[in-house]
Amino acid sequence: MRRNGRIFNQAAAAVPPYAWFLGSAVFHYLGPSFAVLLFPAVGVLGVAWIRIAAAAVIFAPFTRPWKTIRDADASTRLLLIGLGLVLAVMNTSFYYALDRLPMSLVAAMEFVGTIGLALYGSRSRRNLLALILAAAGVFLLIDVKWASELVGLFWAILNAALFTCYILLGHKVAERGASGGVERLGAAMVIAAIFLLPLGITEAGNAATSPTLILAGIGVAICSSVIPYICDQLAMSRLPRASFALLLSLLPASATIIAAIVLAQIPTPGDLIGIALVMIGIAIHKPVRT
């Protein structure tokens, strides 16, 4: 455990935190774009559970989640359970939204809740303007084409709310540095996998007889839950909250580019304007402190 902890701490110190964030920005949406391609064969819940369960297994050898949970005090256990439940429901709602809506829209909606929370915590004209810009951008992205997709929009709104919770809990988890943050993340991932097990195991069984689907699911887990979440923790452990919040403005752009390349979801000029408004809103908002 100590050796692994030193490795994470050394990695966080050796590489600029902005590089860690860039890695997260790429893989945060690359993995889900691959997951969308698996939905027809495995099902949304099946892909969600395989992703989380495989990530939990990958994390386990070097994070020892059972020890982290056993040695944690009551408040830390509640934090781990909260993060685990958020990861489980957030990833599932994200996938259900992607099954019905373009990735650029779902990604943009994730940040309206974050900016709204900032406005609640700091009622400034700056944050009000940021929220107006982000909301206007999302409105342009929804357009008439997706306005009637109420089920997809419901899942996207739920995912956006839980993404805000993930940012808040992620910073709490990272307070003890890169090593402690990754160890806690591994424990939360196990909790998430257990929580989703009754819901996802049936659909996940569709992949049991296909080594190709199993390997693809593991690949989705590595791209979606292992690489970006570790990068997040390594970046959060060194970046001030305001700097991390500013860098988040890159994510709608990365989602749009990856969706265009992998899923052939080509944005219209109106979409690009909407994405730009969301990015400006994220860039100028002042994040809430916790």
N, C-alpha and C positions, 0 to 999 in steps of 0.2 A: 504494500500500500504506500509506504513512504517513498519507495523508489519510483512508483508511478506518479506520485504527487510531485516529486522533483522534476520528472520529465515534463509534466504539464506546466509547472511554474517556469522551467527553463524555456519551454517553447513559447510561452506567453511573453517572456522577457526578450527572447532572441529575435522574434519577428515583430515588426511594427503592428500595432493593434488595427490599423487601417487595412492591412493586408489580410488579417483574420476576418475582418468584416467583409472584405471583397469576396473571400471564399464563401462566406455565408450567403452573400447576395446572389452568387451564381447558383449554388446548390439548393438554396431555399425554394427555388421554383423549378430547377432542373429535375429533381426527384419527383415532384408532383406531376410534371408533364409526362414523365415515363409512366406514372401510376395511371393516368387517364387512359393510356393505351392498354392497360390490363383490365380495366373495368368490365368490358364485354365478356372476358373469359373467367374472371374470378369474382366479380361483384364488388361494389363500393365498400361494404363492411368487411369483406374478406381481404381486400387490399389494405384497408386501414389497419386491420389486426395484424396481418403479416408484417407490415411496415414496423409497427410498434413492437411486436414480439421479437422480430429479428434484431431490431436495434437493442432491445433489452438484453438479448443473448450476447450480442457483440460487446456491449458495455460491461457485462458482468465480470469477466475475468480480471479486468484492471480497475474496476470501481468497487467490487465487492458490495453490492447493494444490500445484502442481508446484514452485513456488519454495520453499514451506515445507518440502516433503520434501527438495528438493535442498540447501537450506542447513542442514538439521538435523544435529546431531551424532548419533553412533551410539545413545546412550541415548534421545534424543528420537525418533528414527525407530522404535525399538522401542516406545516409548510410543504413537506414532501408529498403528503396526501393531496393537498390542494393543487400542487403543480402536476401531479400524476393525473388527476381528474381533468384538469384543464387540457393537458396534452391529449388525453384520450378523446374528449368531446370536440376539442378544437380541430384535431386532424380529421375526425370523422365528418364534421360539418363542412370542413374545407373541401373534402373529397366529394361530398354530396353536391356542394355548390359548383365544383368544377365539372361535375357530370351534366350540368344544365346550362352553365354560363361560361363565357370566355374568361381565361385566366387573368387578363388585364383588368377586367371589372372586379373580379373577386379580390385581387391583390390591392386595388385602389380602395375598396371598401374597408379593408383591414385597418386603414390608418385614420378613418373618420372617428372611430371610437377613441383612438390614442389622442388625437387632437382635442376631441370633446372632453376627455379626462383632464387634459392640460388646461382647458378653459375653465373647468370646474375648480381646479386647484389654484389657478392664477387668472382671475377675471380681468384680463387686460385687453386693450384694443388689438394688440398684436395677435393674441390667441383667437379673438373673435374673427379677425380677418382671415387667419389661417383656416379656421373651421369653415367659413363661408367659401373660401377658394376650394377647399377639398370637397365640400358638399356639392359645389357647382360642377367640379370635375367629374364626380361620380354621377351626377344627373346627366351630364353629356354622354357618359359611357353607357348608362342604362338605356337612354334613347327610347324610341317607340318599340324597337325590335325586341328588347328584353323586359319591357315594362309589365307585360302580361305573365312573365315567368315568376309567379309569386312564390312557388315552392323553392326554386333556386335562390331567389332573393332572401327568403327566410333563412336558408342555410348560410348564405353569405353574410347576413347581418349577425347571426349567431357566431360565426367564425370570427367576425370583426370584433365582437365584444370579448371573446375569449382570447384573441390575439393581444388585446390590451392587457388582459390579466396575465398573459404569458410574459409580456415585457416587464410588468411590475414584479411578478414572482421571480422571473429570471434574474433581475437585479438583486433581489433579496438572496437568492441562492448563491450569487457570485460575490457576496460581501466578504467571504472568507478567502478570496483569491481564486486563481484558476484551478488549482488542485481540488479544493473543497467544492467549488462549483461543479466540476465535472463529476465528482463522486456523488454529489447530491442529485445531479441530473440522471445518473445511472439508476439510482434508487427510485426516482420519480417515474422513470421509464418502465421499470418492473411493475410499479403500482398501476400505471396506465394499461399495460398489457393484461394484467389480471382483471381490471375493471371491464375491458372490452371483450374478454374471453367468451362469456356466454353469448354475446351478440355476433361476434365475428367468426367463431370457429366453424360454423356450418358452411358459410360461403367460402372460407379459407380452405375447406376440405376439397373444393373444386380443383385446387392446384396440387393436391396430394399425390396424384398419379402422374404428374407432369414435371419432370426435373427442370425443364426449361422455365415453366411458370414459377417454380420454387426459387430458382436462381434469379429470375427477374424480380420477384418479390424481395429477395435479399438485397439486390442491387438498388431497388427503390428505398429500402430502409437505410442503406449506407448513404445514398445521395440526399435523402429527405430528413433523416433523424440523427444520423451519427455525425457526418461532416459539418452540416450547418449549425447544429446545436453546440457541438464542441467549439466551433469557431466563434459562436455567439458568446460562450462563457469566457473564452480567452480574450475576446475583444472587450466584453463588459468589465472584466477584472482590471483593465487598465484605462479604459476611456471614461471620462466624466459623462454623466447622464446627458448633458446638453449636446456633447459631441456625438454620442451614439444616436441621439434623436435626429440630429442633422444628417447623419449618414443613412438613416432609414429612408430618406427621400430618394435614394437610388433604387430601392426595391421595386416600385411600380415600373420603372424603366427596364430593370432586369427581367421582371415577369413578362413584360410585353415582348422583349427581344427573344426570350427563350420560347414563349408560346408561338411566336411567328416561325421560329426555326424548327421546333419539334412537332408542333401541332398544326402548323399552317394556318394559325389564327392571325391573319393579316389585319392590322388596325387601319381604320379609315382616317382621313384627315381630322374629322370630328373627334375620334377616339384619341388621337395624338394630342389635341388641344385639352381634352379632359384629363389625360394622364399628366400633362404639363402642369395644369392647375393643381392637381393633387400633390405633385412633387414640390411645387412652390409652397403650398400650404404646410407640408411636412417640414420643409426647410426653414420656414420663418417662425414656426410655433415654438414656444418656450415650454419644455416638458415639466410636468409636475414632479415635485420631490416627494419621496416616501421615506 
